[in-house]
Amino acid sequence: MADSAPILAKVTDKTIRKARAADYPKQVWYFIAVFIFLVAVSNVVSRLFAVTRRRSEAPRDVEGAHRSVTSKISYRRLPAAIVNAFRMVAFRTVIPLGGGFTINLAEAFITATYIIILFVWSLINTTTLAGKKYDPTYYANRAGNIAAVQTPLIVALAMKNNPISFITGISFDKLNYLHRMCSRTICILLWVHAGGRLTLGLSGDTSIKTAVLRWGIVAIVALTLLCIVSIRPARQLEYEYFLIGHFLLVFFFLLGGLIHAKHFDEGSYLWPSFLLWALDRFIRFVRVVIFNHSYFGFKSGLGTFDATVEPVAPGYVRLRFRRPKHLHWSPGQSAYLTMPGVSQHPFEAHPFTMANADISHKTSDATAAISDTGLSEKDKANADMALAATGKDIVFLVNAKEGFTKRLRDIASSSGTLKVFLDGPYGTPPSVHTFDSAVLIAGGSGITFTMPILEDLVHRACHKPLACRNVTFIWVIRHVEHIDMIYEDLKKVIAAAPESLSVDIRIFITNSTTDLVGSEEASIDTQVEQGEKGDPMSRIMGLPRTKVEKGRPDVPQLLDEVSATARGRMTVNVCGPYGLANSVRGALCTPSGLSNILHGGPSVELYIEAFGFA
């Protein structure tokens, strides 16, 4: 009898740890599913509110478009102030991690919570019936199971067409941080699994001589290498080679993990990852076929993208081609371009923001507005001009540096043409036209994000009353010659802007050698025609509604000026380098902003389209 007690205890330990190894991975997924559900509910509520705003769009008395700066405190505004306080703490307060990379407190909280949940559920209740704590027979396999069951989540977060983006409304590029964070977390967890198995000894089914263990080693080594080469400095060093290495390492990680897990009847944790990856690739292939159908022999015409490429400003290239009628996008969205004459391999695709607005699908509304007898002759002319500038083409502005973009610049230097495969559009930029006021801030090539939004706002305002009544457009450039990237488009937009939409354009030139032709800023009343054929400075100074200043903008002061007279809801959209984005965050993260809301000021939403690699 005495000899049987240890045997019974051992069997009981085995039963308990097997049950926990099966149940705990599911419990981790319950946490994640609940979190995604809550974010999805928030997204639905936000969309419903946006729809309500659109339905309430109506002309407002211009004199009532601004609030008094002496407004008294209204405690009815307290909920809006609380919401903005939460935004300040969660999304605008950042933790610098070096190299210009930061995470906000919301990301830090999600990261810490995710890591705590995974490791607590891996290491909790690992004491044997005999009293031995942290017994590897309990945590080793359980850690491996929890890591394996997270693999579909990691693949989903990396997909261009992923279900999490669809449910939550968060763009895939914004989810990419979570993809990297989850990958690195399960990498550590897999080493906990491997360390536990080594402690127990490698024998029998887990002998080093067995194929199942060797495939497990392949998987963990592949993921470890992937986590090392995916750190930001490594990605930036040779991004094109990183893409190839990423594909190969992910393949070996998933394949090795599936073979290893299947041997222990845990393959169901990993095979959905292949299904998700194949689904994403299938959707992307269908998009390419639909938008490039002439390449595949279905139909001739606009399904073939023969792009013209030309230098447009120092260091920048403009890519332009005719768009098919069935291709539509929202201002601020991007597309992946594959160029057989530039790309080094068939699957090399690079993301670029569409630099013009898609307003061709509103042609019928525009035509009706132009023929409306209620419009003045000036408004009819403005609307006609806006309609004439509709997006028959797709335009991309590329900041040419090294690798792919350098090869593209070499082709542009000879004003060449090339074939393009387009996959897109992607991204979920904000619906700026539903806000009362909008501030658009760009640095350098960030203009490809803000300029389409301005074009879209002006076009909408020409043909339909908008909630948005005031737009402040700020662009920071290094050299005055960079104005050539958007000069013609900006001139048309300014000319087409109706009186119902206040447009204030500020251009800052940071090059210390730049002279402002005898004055510190351009006159707002200057005629468009002035200086059209002159040098870039003369032309930029000749734009109406435009102020040109030397040096870097005082972002806090500019935002204070806008919010001092704005009311309702204000959106601030930024696309530029880290320094610019960080200065905007800081300007919108002050106690005075909350006081301003209580005095009737605007509730501010911030959207940042950051530079850098995904």
Secondary structure, 3 states (H helix, E strand, C coil): CCCHHHHHHHHHHHHHHHHHHHHHHHHHHHHHHHHHHHHHHHHHHHHHHHHHHHHCCCCCCHHHCCCCCCCCCCHHHHHHHHHHHHHHHHHHCEEECCCCCEEEHHHHHHHHHHHHHHHHHHHCCCCCCCCCCCCHHHHHHHHHHHHHHCHHHHHHHHCCCCHHHHHHCCCHHHHHHHHHHHHHHHHHHHHHHHHHHHHHCCCHHHCCCCHHHHHHHHHHHHHHHHHHHCCHHHHHHCHHHHHHHHHHHHHHHHHHHHHHHHHCCCHHHCHHHHHHHHHHHHHHHHHHHHHCHHHHCCCCCCCCCEEEEEEEECCEEEEEEECCCCCCCCCCCEEEEECCCCCCCCCCCEEEEECCCCCHHHHHHHHHHHHCCCCCHHHHHHHHHHHHCCCCEEEEEEECCCCHHHHHHHHHCCCCEEECEEEEEECCCCCHHHCCEEEEEEEHHHHHHHHHHHHHHHHHHHHCCCCCCEEEEEEEECCHHHHHHCHHHHHHHHHHCCCCCEEEEEEEECCCCCCCCCCCCCCCCCCCCCCCCCCHHHHHHCCCCEEEEECCCCHHHHHHHHHHHCCCEEEEEEEECHHHHHHHHHHCCCHHHHHHHHCCCCEEEEEEEECCCC
